[in-house]
Amino acid sequence: MTKYLFVYHAPMTPADATPPDPAQIDAVMQQWNDWAGKVGDGMVDFGTPLAHGTRVTPEGTSDSTREVVGYTLIEADNKEAAIELAKVHPHLNMPGGCEVEVHEAQALPGM
């Protein structure tokens, strides 16, 4: 099985969004847990929300300009299977035009 990194984008980070009420949190987390059930044994790292990114370059550091708000690491038989899981991900149902990027983790020679 190959590993795939799901990178979640949204118009704002969870830290910047209006906090939902507890009933909404439970409903949203249930959707995520249901999706994780579809992934099954392929779940490597459920991930977490991300905030306050810093870009590091040879010239120095700056605030991240991409709205990366979270990640998940899974294993799937192939990229098509990973994309099918991304297509039914609850992050896509969040308001504001949320997106999921799917990246194949490439093996490093000699590692």
Steps between C-alpha positions, in 0.01 A plus 500: 500500500612854428471791741303810400500835675170686502554875541193700597447858379234743620442875485606529866668286760292340777672735746366800304145368452205569727488215751208264431261398776559159664218330305658611172842375612355157582322480162809604303728264691254216435531569126880488527487179705260343248745592221788351701296179520495491118880530499519214752841341552647743244491782757863580583451838673154655544672838508409823672401857422793731420538873560754784494732347239844643437673477163877441528722581200875560459417872521321472836151444638154644437141416579358224283275636226320172426187418694613152603276405789575132561628167375440124508736219398345183359603187310312395188549251218551779246447871441157444350385329821642786708321756280171313539539529879575871463185551292281389791698682770287714736747791468350564155162570664635782715400855399721732302641285222709244685732271303702182549834444325621140463876441482672164455785445744797401285751245624852635545772289336709323759267580790 
